[in-house]
Amino acid sequence: MRIDLGAVTLEVEDHGEGVPVVLLHGFPLSSAMWTPIRTAVEQAARLITPDLRGFGASDKPKTGYAMIELADDVVRVADALGLGRFVLGGHSMGGYIALRVAAVRPERLAGLILVDTRAEADTPEGMQRRDASIGRIAAGEVSAFLDEFVAGLVGPSSKARAPRLLEELRAIAADAAPDALTGCLAGMRDRPDSAALLPALDLPALVIVGHEDSLTPPASSRAMAAAMPKARLVEMASAGHTPSMERPIPTAEAILGFLREHFPQPAARIRPLRRSGAV
């Protein structure tokens, strides 16, 4: 469905019943990154997955890509859908946005799901890398930048086991607008440190990280989970930065376990996951 927020219209998937769960995709992807786990999570929740502005099928304005502006979009989507409190999850950049929502609108959150993200602000070296990427994109090297960036989204195990996964991720990233890429890189570079926020987040939280993640290493997720009063950490074996696509079944099981523990539904409505040859 299309949700008009005034300055921008977003494409949003909204299916299932139960506790509302809003999952935010990472950079430079779209809500398509949640497709492999969507059906499973909808067994236990009302799953809402927006394409953030500039990505997927959403509008692609030239501005509005600071993390706090993207967080405002998320809250306005929740308002448009009539949500009160909801579980908010985010992958990588989506996690940065989720933590901004937690900082400014904590009363709206029933729980947090943080996937391969971190609370710390960029280091000076990280800021320099963001600036270099912005310069490449501005110089017209969008395709080359995306090729290199997407290559880091999966771990060595996934590259060996499922080589076509990189093609799928690259196809998703192709829909990102250049203005969104540079805007979000600047927004991530300038985001505030959220580490001091974590001890005050007295709500159920699930932290997931791929054991082979080189972009946001497991040590950051361990520290983040340890700092939150009610957080559980799941380290995903044989996965890099994008476990929802690299290891969809264990990722879905981790999210389902979290939802069943903290937001139980009638047992008759929840079916076990059906395993197949998929990872």
Contacts in CASP RR format, 6 or more apart in sequence:
PFRMAT RR
TARGET T0000
AUTHOR 0000-0000-0000
METHOD contacts of the structure
MODEL  1
MRIDLGAVTLEVEDHGEGVPVVLLHGFPLSSAMWTPIRTAVEQAARLITP
DLRGFGASDKPKTGYAMIELADDVVRVADALGLGRFVLGGHSMGGYIALR
VAAVRPERLAGLILVDTRAEADTPEGMQRRDASIGRIAAGEVSAFLDEFV
AGLVGPSSKARAPRLLEELRAIAADAAPDALTGCLAGMRDRPDSAALLPA
LDLPALVIVGHEDSLTPPASSRAMAAAMPKARLVEMASAGHTPSMERPIP
TAEAILGFLREHFPQPAARIRPLRRSGAV
1 11 0 8 1.000
1 12 0 8 1.000
1 13 0 8 1.000
1 14 0 8 1.000
2 9 0 8 1.000
2 10 0 8 1.000
2 11 0 8 1.000
2 12 0 8 1.000
3 9 0 8 1.000
3 10 0 8 1.000
3 12 0 8 1.000
3 50 0 8 1.000
3 77 0 8 1.000
3 80 0 8 1.000
3 81 0 8 1.000
5 73 0 8 1.000
5 76 0 8 1.000
5 77 0 8 1.000
5 80 0 8 1.000
7 61 0 8 1.000
8 53 0 8 1.000
8 58 0 8 1.000
8 59 0 8 1.000
8 61 0 8 1.000
8 73 0 8 1.000
9 58 0 8 1.000
9 59 0 8 1.000
10 50 0 8 1.000
10 51 0 8 1.000
10 52 0 8 1.000
10 53 0 8 1.000
10 58 0 8 1.000
10 59 0 8 1.000
10 73 0 8 1.000
10 77 0 8 1.000
11 31 0 8 1.000
11 50 0 8 1.000
11 51 0 8 1.000
11 56 0 8 1.000
11 57 0 8 1.000
11 58 0 8 1.000
12 31 0 8 1.000
12 48 0 8 1.000
12 49 0 8 1.000
12 50 0 8 1.000
12 51 0 8 1.000
12 77 0 8 1.000
12 81 0 8 1.000
13 31 0 8 1.000
13 38 0 8 1.000
13 47 0 8 1.000
13 48 0 8 1.000
13 49 0 8 1.000
13 50 0 8 1.000
14 46 0 8 1.000
14 47 0 8 1.000
14 48 0 8 1.000
14 81 0 8 1.000
15 38 0 8 1.000
15 42 0 8 1.000
15 46 0 8 1.000
15 47 0 8 1.000
16 42 0 8 1.000
16 45 0 8 1.000
16 46 0 8 1.000
16 47 0 8 1.000
17 45 0 8 1.000
17 46 0 8 1.000
17 269 0 8 1.000
18 44 0 8 1.000
18 45 0 8 1.000
18 46 0 8 1.000
18 263 0 8 1.000
18 265 0 8 1.000
19 44 0 8 1.000
19 45 0 8 1.000
19 46 0 8 1.000
19 86 0 8 1.000
19 87 0 8 1.000
19 110 0 8 1.000
19 259 0 8 1.000
19 263 0 8 1.000
19 265 0 8 1.000
20 45 0 8 1.000
20 46 0 8 1.000
20 48 0 8 1.000
20 78 0 8 1.000
20 81 0 8 1.000
20 83 0 8 1.000
20 84 0 8 1.000
20 86 0 8 1.000
20 87 0 8 1.000
21 41 0 8 1.000
21 45 0 8 1.000
21 46 0 8 1.000
21 47 0 8 1.000
21 48 0 8 1.000
21 86 0 8 1.000
21 87 0 8 1.000
21 88 0 8 1.000
21 89 0 8 1.000
21 113 0 8 1.000
21 259 0 8 1.000
22 48 0 8 1.000
22 49 0 8 1.000
22 50 0 8 1.000
22 74 0 8 1.000
22 77 0 8 1.000
22 78 0 8 1.000
22 83 0 8 1.000
22 86 0 8 1.000
22 87 0 8 1.000
22 88 0 8 1.000
22 89 0 8 1.000
23 31 0 8 1.000
23 34 0 8 1.000
23 41 0 8 1.000
23 47 0 8 1.000
23 48 0 8 1.000
23 49 0 8 1.000
23 89 0 8 1.000
23 90 0 8 1.000
23 91 0 8 1.000
23 113 0 8 1.000
24 49 0 8 1.000
24 50 0 8 1.000
24 52 0 8 1.000
24 74 0 8 1.000
24 88 0 8 1.000
24 89 0 8 1.000
24 90 0 8 1.000
24 91 0 8 1.000
24 93 0 8 1.000
24 94 0 8 1.000
24 95 0 8 1.000
24 97 0 8 1.000
24 98 0 8 1.000
25 31 0 8 1.000
25 32 0 8 1.000
25 33 0 8 1.000
25 34 0 8 1.000
25 49 0 8 1.000
25 51 0 8 1.000
25 52 0 8 1.000
25 55 0 8 1.000
25 90 0 8 1.000
25 91 0 8 1.000
25 93 0 8 1.000
25 94 0 8 1.000
26 33 0 8 1.000
26 90 0 8 1.000
26 91 0 8 1.000
26 92 0 8 1.000
26 93 0 8 1.000
26 94 0 8 1.000
26 95 0 8 1.000
27 92 0 8 1.000
27 93 0 8 1.000
27 94 0 8 1.000
27 181 0 8 1.000
27 184 0 8 1.000
27 185 0 8 1.000
27 188 0 8 1.000
28 55 0 8 1.000
28 146 0 8 1.000
28 149 0 8 1.000
28 150 0 8 1.000
28 173 0 8 1.000
28 176 0 8 1.000
28 180 0 8 1.000
28 181 0 8 1.000
28 184 0 8 1.000
29 55 0 8 1.000
29 91 0 8 1.000
29 169 0 8 1.000
29 172 0 8 1.000
29 173 0 8 1.000
29 176 0 8 1.000
29 242 0 8 1.000
30 51 0 8 1.000
30 52 0 8 1.000
30 55 0 8 1.000
30 56 0 8 1.000
30 57 0 8 1.000
30 172 0 8 1.000
30 175 0 8 1.000
30 176 0 8 1.000
31 49 0 8 1.000
31 50 0 8 1.000
31 51 0 8 1.000
31 56 0 8 1.000
32 56 0 8 1.000
32 172 0 8 1.000
33 91 0 8 1.000
33 169 0 8 1.000
33 172 0 8 1.000
33 242 0 8 1.000
33 244 0 8 1.000
33 245 0 8 1.000
34 41 0 8 1.000
34 47 0 8 1.000
34 49 0 8 1.000
34 244 0 8 1.000
36 244 0 8 1.000
36 245 0 8 1.000
36 248 0 8 1.000
36 252 0 8 1.000
36 278 0 8 1.000
37 244 0 8 1.000
37 248 0 8 1.000
37 251 0 8 1.000
37 252 0 8 1.000
37 255 0 8 1.000
38 47 0 8 1.000
38 49 0 8 1.000
40 248 0 8 1.000
40 249 0 8 1.000
40 252 0 8 1.000
40 253 0 8 1.000
40 255 0 8 1.000
40 256 0 8 1.000
40 273 0 8 1.000
41 47 0 8 1.000
41 252 0 8 1.000
41 255 0 8 1.000
41 256 0 8 1.000
41 259 0 8 1.000
43 256 0 8 1.000
43 269 0 8 1.000
43 270 0 8 1.000
43 271 0 8 1.000
44 256 0 8 1.000
44 259 0 8 1.000
44 260 0 8 1.000
44 263 0 8 1.000
44 265 0 8 1.000
44 269 0 8 1.000
44 270 0 8 1.000
45 87 0 8 1.000
45 259 0 8 1.000
45 263 0 8 1.000
48 77 0 8 1.000
48 81 0 8 1.000
48 83 0 8 1.000
48 86 0 8 1.000
50 58 0 8 1.000
50 73 0 8 1.000
50 74 0 8 1.000
50 77 0 8 1.000
51 57 0 8 1.000
51 58 0 8 1.000
52 58 0 8 1.000
52 70 0 8 1.000
52 73 0 8 1.000
52 94 0 8 1.000
52 97 0 8 1.000
52 180 0 8 1.000
53 59 0 8 1.000
53 60 0 8 1.000
53 61 0 8 1.000
53 64 0 8 1.000
53 65 0 8 1.000
53 70 0 8 1.000
53 73 0 8 1.000
53 180 0 8 1.000
54 60 0 8 1.000
54 61 0 8 1.000
54 65 0 8 1.000
54 176 0 8 1.000
54 177 0 8 1.000
54 179 0 8 1.000
54 180 0 8 1.000
55 175 0 8 1.000
55 176 0 8 1.000
55 177 0 8 1.000
55 180 0 8 1.000
56 172 0 8 1.000
56 175 0 8 1.000
56 176 0 8 1.000
57 175 0 8 1.000
60 177 0 8 1.000
60 179 0 8 1.000
60 180 0 8 1.000
61 179 0 8 1.000
62 179 0 8 1.000
63 179 0 8 1.000
63 183 0 8 1.000
64 70 0 8 1.000
64 183 0 8 1.000
65 179 0 8 1.000
65 180 0 8 1.000
65 183 0 8 1.000
65 184 0 8 1.000
65 186 0 8 1.000
65 187 0 8 1.000
66 186 0 8 1.000
66 187 0 8 1.000
66 190 0 8 1.000
66 191 0 8 1.000
67 93 0 8 1.000
67 96 0 8 1.000
67 97 0 8 1.000
67 100 0 8 1.000
67 187 0 8 1.000
67 188 0 8 1.000
67 191 0 8 1.000
68 100 0 8 1.000
68 104 0 8 1.000
70 94 0 8 1.000
70 97 0 8 1.000
70 100 0 8 1.000
70 184 0 8 1.000
71 97 0 8 1.000
71 98 0 8 1.000
71 100 0 8 1.000
71 101 0 8 1.000
71 104 0 8 1.000
71 105 0 8 1.000
74 88 0 8 1.000
74 97 0 8 1.000
74 98 0 8 1.000
74 101 0 8 1.000
75 101 0 8 1.000
75 105 0 8 1.000
75 108 0 8 1.000
78 84 0 8 1.000
78 86 0 8 1.000
78 108 0 8 1.000
83 108 0 8 1.000
84 108 0 8 1.000
85 107 0 8 1.000
85 108 0 8 1.000
85 109 0 8 1.000
85 110 0 8 1.000
86 108 0 8 1.000
86 109 0 8 1.000
86 110 0 8 1.000
87 109 0 8 1.000
87 110 0 8 1.000
87 111 0 8 1.000
87 112 0 8 1.000
87 113 0 8 1.000
87 259 0 8 1.000
87 263 0 8 1.000
88 98 0 8 1.000
88 101 0 8 1.000
88 102 0 8 1.000
88 108 0 8 1.000
88 109 0 8 1.000
88 111 0 8 1.000
88 112 0 8 1.000
88 113 0 8 1.000
89 95 0 8 1.000
89 98 0 8 1.000
89 112 0 8 1.000
89 113 0 8 1.000
89 114 0 8 1.000
89 115 0 8 1.000
90 97 0 8 1.000
90 98 0 8 1.000
90 113 0 8 1.000
90 114 0 8 1.000
90 115 0 8 1.000
90 117 0 8 1.000
91 115 0 8 1.000
91 116 0 8 1.000
91 117 0 8 1.000
91 242 0 8 1.000
91 244 0 8 1.000
92 115 0 8 1.000
92 116 0 8 1.000
92 117 0 8 1.000
92 215 0 8 1.000
92 216 0 8 1.000
92 241 0 8 1.000
93 117 0 8 1.000
93 184 0 8 1.000
93 188 0 8 1.000
94 117 0 8 1.000
95 114 0 8 1.000
95 115 0 8 1.000
95 117 0 8 1.000
96 117 0 8 1.000
96 188 0 8 1.000
96 191 0 8 1.000
96 194 0 8 1.000
98 112 0 8 1.000
98 113 0 8 1.000
98 114 0 8 1.000
98 117 0 8 1.000
99 114 0 8 1.000
99 117 0 8 1.000
99 119 0 8 1.000
99 194 0 8 1.000
99 197 0 8 1.000
100 191 0 8 1.000
100 194 0 8 1.000
101 108 0 8 1.000
101 109 0 8 1.000
102 109 0 8 1.000
102 112 0 8 1.000
102 194 0 8 1.000
102 197 0 8 1.000
102 201 0 8 1.000
103 192 0 8 1.000
103 194 0 8 1.000
103 197 0 8 1.000
106 200 0 8 1.000
106 201 0 8 1.000
109 203 0 8 1.000
110 203 0 8 1.000
110 204 0 8 1.000
110 263 0 8 1.000
111 203 0 8 1.000
111 204 0 8 1.000
111 205 0 8 1.000
111 262 0 8 1.000
112 201 0 8 1.000
112 203 0 8 1.000
112 204 0 8 1.000
112 205 0 8 1.000
112 206 0 8 1.000
112 228 0 8 1.000
113 205 0 8 1.000
113 206 0 8 1.000
113 208 0 8 1.000
113 255 0 8 1.000
113 258 0 8 1.000
114 205 0 8 1.000
114 206 0 8 1.000
114 207 0 8 1.000
114 208 0 8 1.000
114 221 0 8 1.000
114 224 0 8 1.000
115 207 0 8 1.000
115 208 0 8 1.000
115 209 0 8 1.000
115 243 0 8 1.000
115 244 0 8 1.000
115 251 0 8 1.000
116 208 0 8 1.000
116 209 0 8 1.000
116 210 0 8 1.000
116 213 0 8 1.000
116 215 0 8 1.000
116 216 0 8 1.000
116 221 0 8 1.000
116 240 0 8 1.000
116 241 0 8 1.000
116 242 0 8 1.000
116 243 0 8 1.000
117 216 0 8 1.000
117 221 0 8 1.000
117 224 0 8 1.000
118 216 0 8 1.000
118 220 0 8 1.000
118 221 0 8 1.000
118 224 0 8 1.000
119 193 0 8 1.000
119 194 0 8 1.000
119 195 0 8 1.000
119 197 0 8 1.000
119 198 0 8 1.000
119 220 0 8 1.000
119 223 0 8 1.000
119 224 0 8 1.000
119 227 0 8 1.000
120 193 0 8 1.000
120 194 0 8 1.000
120 195 0 8 1.000
120 220 0 8 1.000
121 191 0 8 1.000
121 192 0 8 1.000
121 193 0 8 1.000
121 194 0 8 1.000
122 130 0 8 1.000
122 188 0 8 1.000
122 189 0 8 1.000
122 191 0 8 1.000
126 189 0 8 1.000
127 189 0 8 1.000
130 185 0 8 1.000
130 186 0 8 1.000
130 188 0 8 1.000
130 189 0 8 1.000
131 189 0 8 1.000
133 145 0 8 1.000
133 149 0 8 1.000
133 185 0 8 1.000
134 182 0 8 1.000
134 183 0 8 1.000
134 185 0 8 1.000
134 186 0 8 1.000
135 182 0 8 1.000
136 144 0 8 1.000
136 145 0 8 1.000
137 145 0 8 1.000
137 178 0 8 1.000
137 181 0 8 1.000
137 182 0 8 1.000
137 185 0 8 1.000
138 182 0 8 1.000
140 178 0 8 1.000
142 178 0 8 1.000
142 181 0 8 1.000
145 181 0 8 1.000
146 170 0 8 1.000
146 173 0 8 1.000
146 174 0 8 1.000
146 176 0 8 1.000
147 170 0 8 1.000
149 173 0 8 1.000
150 166 0 8 1.000
150 169 0 8 1.000
150 170 0 8 1.000
150 173 0 8 1.000
151 166 0 8 1.000
152 214 0 8 1.000
152 215 0 8 1.000
152 241 0 8 1.000
153 166 0 8 1.000
153 169 0 8 1.000
153 215 0 8 1.000
153 240 0 8 1.000
153 241 0 8 1.000
153 242 0 8 1.000
154 165 0 8 1.000
154 166 0 8 1.000
154 169 0 8 1.000
154 239 0 8 1.000
154 240 0 8 1.000
154 241 0 8 1.000
154 242 0 8 1.000
154 245 0 8 1.000
154 246 0 8 1.000
155 212 0 8 1.000
155 213 0 8 1.000
155 214 0 8 1.000
155 239 0 8 1.000
155 240 0 8 1.000
155 241 0 8 1.000
155 246 0 8 1.000
156 212 0 8 1.000
157 212 0 8 1.000
157 238 0 8 1.000
157 239 0 8 1.000
157 240 0 8 1.000
157 246 0 8 1.000
158 165 0 8 1.000
158 212 0 8 1.000
158 238 0 8 1.000
158 239 0 8 1.000
158 240 0 8 1.000
158 246 0 8 1.000
159 165 0 8 1.000
159 166 0 8 1.000
161 238 0 8 1.000
161 279 0 8 1.000
162 246 0 8 1.000
162 279 0 8 1.000
165 245 0 8 1.000
165 246 0 8 1.000
168 245 0 8 1.000
169 242 0 8 1.000
169 245 0 8 1.000
195 224 0 8 1.000
195 227 0 8 1.000
198 224 0 8 1.000
198 227 0 8 1.000
198 228 0 8 1.000
199 227 0 8 1.000
199 228 0 8 1.000
199 229 0 8 1.000
201 228 0 8 1.000
201 229 0 8 1.000
202 229 0 8 1.000
202 230 0 8 1.000
203 230 0 8 1.000
204 230 0 8 1.000
204 258 0 8 1.000
204 261 0 8 1.000
204 262 0 8 1.000
205 225 0 8 1.000
205 228 0 8 1.000
205 230 0 8 1.000
205 231 0 8 1.000
205 232 0 8 1.000
206 231 0 8 1.000
206 232 0 8 1.000
206 234 0 8 1.000
206 254 0 8 1.000
206 255 0 8 1.000
206 258 0 8 1.000
207 221 0 8 1.000
207 224 0 8 1.000
207 225 0 8 1.000
207 228 0 8 1.000
207 231 0 8 1.000
207 232 0 8 1.000
207 233 0 8 1.000
207 234 0 8 1.000
208 221 0 8 1.000
208 234 0 8 1.000
208 236 0 8 1.000
208 243 0 8 1.000
208 251 0 8 1.000
208 254 0 8 1.000
208 255 0 8 1.000
209 216 0 8 1.000
209 218 0 8 1.000
209 220 0 8 1.000
209 221 0 8 1.000
209 222 0 8 1.000
209 233 0 8 1.000
209 234 0 8 1.000
209 235 0 8 1.000
209 236 0 8 1.000
209 243 0 8 1.000
210 218 0 8 1.000
210 235 0 8 1.000
210 236 0 8 1.000
210 237 0 8 1.000
210 239 0 8 1.000
210 240 0 8 1.000
210 241 0 8 1.000
210 243 0 8 1.000
210 246 0 8 1.000
210 247 0 8 1.000
211 218 0 8 1.000
211 235 0 8 1.000
211 236 0 8 1.000
211 237 0 8 1.000
211 238 0 8 1.000
211 239 0 8 1.000
211 240 0 8 1.000
212 238 0 8 1.000
212 239 0 8 1.000
212 240 0 8 1.000
213 239 0 8 1.000
213 240 0 8 1.000
213 241 0 8 1.000
214 240 0 8 1.000
214 241 0 8 1.000
215 241 0 8 1.000
216 241 0 8 1.000
218 235 0 8 1.000
221 233 0 8 1.000
221 235 0 8 1.000
222 233 0 8 1.000
224 231 0 8 1.000
225 231 0 8 1.000
225 232 0 8 1.000
225 233 0 8 1.000
226 233 0 8 1.000
232 258 0 8 1.000
234 254 0 8 1.000
236 243 0 8 1.000
236 246 0 8 1.000
236 247 0 8 1.000
236 250 0 8 1.000
236 251 0 8 1.000
236 254 0 8 1.000
237 247 0 8 1.000
237 250 0 8 1.000
238 246 0 8 1.000
238 247 0 8 1.000
238 279 0 8 1.000
239 246 0 8 1.000
239 247 0 8 1.000
239 251 0 8 1.000
240 246 0 8 1.000
243 250 0 8 1.000
243 251 0 8 1.000
244 251 0 8 1.000
246 279 0 8 1.000
247 279 0 8 1.000
248 278 0 8 1.000
248 279 0 8 1.000
249 273 0 8 1.000
249 275 0 8 1.000
249 278 0 8 1.000
249 279 0 8 1.000
252 273 0 8 1.000
253 273 0 8 1.000
256 270 0 8 1.000
256 273 0 8 1.000
260 270 0 8 1.000
END
